[in-house]
Each structure stands twice: as structure tokens, then as C-alpha cells.
Amino acid sequence: MADFDAIYEEDDEPDRFIDDTLIISVPDPVVVRGAGNITVFGLNNKFDTEFPQGLAAKVAPEEYHATISRLNAVLKKTLPMNAKWLLCGCVCCCCTLGCSLWPVICLSKRTRHAIEKVLDWENSHLFHKLGLHWRLCKQRCDSSSMMEYEMNVL
């Protein structure tokens, strides 16, 4: 009877203990995949602009489209040059013993850093306030053993 007036806090998802180890369940990330027709070193030439249902109650569609359009603008500006350098590098690869591919590797790294910079800016100005974090991740393609970059929203 002493517990009749006690107030207990209920958790939506209770933490589970297995062998004295605390296991906290984390929701699955929302994945935004590349939707373009050109892929250079795992980077697609654009990201999918369709609003994912996993973000429906977390982010406004306008904010999502603004972020994706900024990322697609970076890709639109940089990936055509990367594709041209890749083609030139492949043509000259035998004569240069593979050294002609270094420019496209460096340009691809620069593009990846530019995308991560945009995502960091978006995270610090908008998404961290909403409790979300966007990041660029390398994932294996479904159809082959190749790797491609996609964005995860945690």
C-alpha cells in the first residue's frame, strides 16, 4: 500500500539488459541514395529528390529539398569534370603506368570533402536543432560488389 501514491516514469522503449550489458535500441537511419546516371569513384551525379517517408514527422519537405538541391548543385558542378579526367586517365593509363588516374582520384576526394562540408553546415544550422545528423556513408551496391556513397540521416 505504500506504493499507491508513488509516481513512476514510463519509458516508450525500455532498455534491455542481456548478461549485465545495457542494450539501447537505435532507430534505423533514413537512407538517401544516388539517383543519377553517372557514378565516378562511388559518387553519383545527383541524389534522389523524392521526400523519404522516414523523415515525414521530423523535417519539412521544403527543408529536405533545399538541402538536396545544395548537394546536387555541388555534384553538378564537380562531377562532369571528374568524368572527363577519368576518361582521359583511362585512355593514357597504359602509357603512364596508372599515374594518369591520380588527378581524378584527387578531384573525387575534393568533391567528397565539399559534400561533407555542405552537410556539416546543414547539420550545424538546421538538423542538429531537430535532433538529426546527416552524413555521407560508403555502402555496397545491391546489384554488385561495387561501393557507392549514400547519405544516412540519423
Beta strands, then each sheet from edge to edge (+ up, - down):
strand 1: 16-18
strand 2: 21-23
strand 3: 30-32
strand 4: 39-40
strand 5: 43-44
strand 6: 134-140
strand 7: 147-153
sheet 1: 1+ 2-
sheet 2: 3+ 7- 6+
sheet 3: 4+ 5-
end
